[in-house]
C-alpha cells in the first residue's frame, strides 16, 4: 500500500497535545469554521472502534467523511483513523488511513508525525495533491497549537 508522511514541530508539550486529542470533535470546528461544519461521534466516544462523522463546509449539507478509530496506542501517543465512507473514498481511493503520533521533544515542544496509507486514486501522478494535504495538515495543527496556547486553563481542566 502506498504511503506518504509529514512531520511538524509544535510549541506545546507532547502531553498537552495528547490531552487535547479527546476534545478534537469540539475543537476542530471552532478553529476551522470555513472547512469543518461539524464533527461528532456517531458510534462510541473515542475508544477503539468509535466512528466519527465530519461534515465539511460552513453548512451541514456539504460533503462529509466517516472515519473509524482503528488504532489507539496511548503509551505511544499514536492514533489511527480509517475512512469508511465519503472523504477520499469519493475521490477514487479505495482505502485512506491516517495515523498521527506525538513525539515529545522537551517540556515545551513536540513533533507530530503523520502517516497516510492509501490505495487507488492517482497520487503517483499527482504530487500536488500530496503537497496540498501536507499544507492542510500544517495549517490545521498550527491553528490547534494557537488554540491550545490561548485556552490553556480550559483544556487543562478538561484533560
Secondary structure by P-SEA (a helix, b strand, c coil): ccccbbbbbbcccaaaaaaacccccccccccccccccccccccccccccbbbbbbccccccccbbbbccccccccccbbbbbbcccccccccccbbbbbbbbbbccccbbbbbbbbbbccccccccaaaaaaaaaaaaaaaaaaaaaaaaaaaaaaaac
